[in-house]
Amino acid sequence: MKDQRKTEIRVGVTVVIGLIVFLWILGWAKNFSFVSNEREIKVEFNNVAGLEAGDNVTVNGVREGYVKNLTVNGNLVDVDLVINNNVRLNSDAIFSVAMLDLMGGKKIEIIPGESDTELDYNKVHKGTFAPDIPSVMSFAGNMQDEVAGTLKDIKITLTSLNKFLQDDNFNREVKNSVSNLSSATDQLNKILTENRSNIKELLANGNDLTKNTKELLAANKSGISSSIERLNFVLIKADTLLSKMNNVADQTVNKQNNLGKMLYSKDFYNNLDKTLKQLNELTGILIKALKDEGIKVDAHISIF
């Protein structure tokens, strides 16, 4: 009876120990803990590329938490992270989905940042997706048709260029052009050689002319300055005269002077027209009298 009792106790202790070990292993594997020394952070991603609940969360490559939950929210994915309380994250922390190993596992990599302000754990933070090998391979697969089309176009271009370069007329024209360029170069070199002394003399004369001009300007600097001042004075006077003439013209148009009153007065025009008509009639009478009987002039002239 005692041996049976001992056996039952041993079995019970073994089961309890085994259960404790099982729970410890399960908690370690699933990141479960009975002590509340963790905090949660919510991060949203455009793409998580195979990330699952329970995947590791590392801070500078050190495992400090796990992925608790993933929720699709429209075009975004909300990811709930659980990390240890002893990890300090700053306001400029960076969250990214990264590749865990070459087998394709995923993790959340956190770079704590260097800001003096601690991260607000109650806000939803923005995360990024770091392209991995599968993503690159998928992108390369999508680019396969475009690459094939591009290579085909390059092949067609090279074929056309090869045919163009092998054309006899093109080669002949290129050779003629090169020959003409060589001939023109030889002739130019010959001209420069034959006229080297003349060119040298021309350059020397130009140099002398520049030197003489400089000396002339230096010698007549005061006279030139005086002439410029006088010219400036004349321009000022001319500007003043033009201003006065403009003023007189404006006064004339606005009938503010006698000339304007005369030119723009209807009475003056009518009187002038009337006077001219009377003068015309008087001239006609005089001409007629001279032609008929002449003009009798009765005048008394006294000499003092």
Secondary structure, 3 states (H helix, E strand, C coil): CHHHHHHHHHHHHHHHHHHHHHHHHHHHHCCCCCCCCEEEEEEEECCCCCCCCCCEEEECCEEEEEEEEEEEECCEEEEEEEEECCCCCECCCEEEEEECCCCCCEEEEEECCCCCCECCCCCEEEEEECCCHHHHHHHHHHCHHHHHHHHHHHHHHHHHHHHHHCCHHHHHHHHHHHHHHHHHHHHHHHHHHHCHHHHHHHHHHHHHHHHHHHHHHHHCHHHHHHHHHHHHHHHHHHHHHHHHHHHHHHHHHCCCCHHHHHHCCHHHHHHHHHHHHHHHHHHHHHHHHHHHCCCCCCCCCCCC
